[in-house]
Amino acid sequence: MDASADRAPPHDAGLAAEARQHLESAIERATRDMEFRRLLLTSPLEALAEHFGRPMPEGLNVRFAENVGGSTIVLPDPLPGCEWPGSRLIEAQAALLALLDPSRPRD
């Protein structure tokens, strides 16, 4: 197996911001639809597929957490050259964006 396939590509802040923008409608729905909120918390990919009306990309790994106070700290991206088995997540995010926004050009 090619080790370079498991290295994280440089973080694309624009891609991450666009993905968050597309998810805002699901997050907003979770503030008023408690059944959907429970589904987001227990089966996020199923909830997103139902919300957007299409299956989510294979390899997409997303988790929602209830706001229980305190702090949630997100770790920064690994340094270049560090092994990172989650590099396919960024590819899945790009595939998700392509599904959610058909007008987005594909690479």
N, C-alpha and C positions, 0 to 999 in steps of 0.2 A: 504494500500500500504506500502511496506517495505521501510522505509526511507533510509536504507543502499544502496538501488538500485540507489539512487540519489546522492550518495557521489562519488567524483572523485577518481578513483584509483591513486596510485602514478604515477607521470609523467614518461613516458617511453621515454627518450631522443632518444634512438636507433630507436624506432618506428617512432617518429616524423621525424628524419633524413632520414629514409628510405622512408617515405611518400613523403617528399620534393624531394628526388632523383627521385622518379617515376614521379613526376609532372614536372620535369625540361623540358621534351620534350614538354609538353603542353605550358609551359611558353615560351620556345624558339620559338615555332610555333606562339605564339601571337606577337612576335616581327616582323614577316614577313607576316602574314596573317591577314589583318585588319578585315575581316568578322568574322574570328574565335575570334579575340580579342574582338569585339563587343559582340559576344555571351558569351564569358567568363565573361564579365562585367555585362550582363543583365540576363543570364540564365546559371550560372556556371555548374550546374549538367548536363544540356542538352549538353553543350559544351564538358565536360569531357567524357560523354557517347559517343558522336560522335567521339571524338579523340581516345579513347581507344577501341571503337567498342563493348561496353557492358554497360548495365545500371549500375549506381552507387548504392552503398548500401543504403538501406532505413535508414534514420536518419542521413546521412552524411550532414553536414552543412559547406559549404565552400563559401568564398566570395573573389573576386578579386577586386582590386582597381587600378584605373589609377594613374600613377606616376605624381602628380601635384606639386611636391616640398614640402618643409616643412618636418615635421616629422610624422611618424606613430609609435605610441608607443603601444606595445603589453603588456598587463598586465600579471604578473606572475600567475602561478597556484594558486588556493585557498589553504589555509592552511589545513592540515589534520583535518578531523572532521567537516569542514564547509559544509553546504548544498550547493550542486551544481547540478542543473538540467541538465547540459550538459554532465554528465558522459557517456552517451550513445555515445557521439561523439568519444571518444577514441575507443569504440567497433566498431563503423562505420569505423574509420581509419584502424583498423586491418582488417576488412572485405574488405576495398578498396585495401589494400596491397595484400590480398589473391587473389582478382580478377585480379590485375595488374601483379602479379608474381605467376603463378600457381605452380612453383617449391617450393614456400615458404611453410614450414610445417604448418599445421593448428593445433591449440591448441585443 
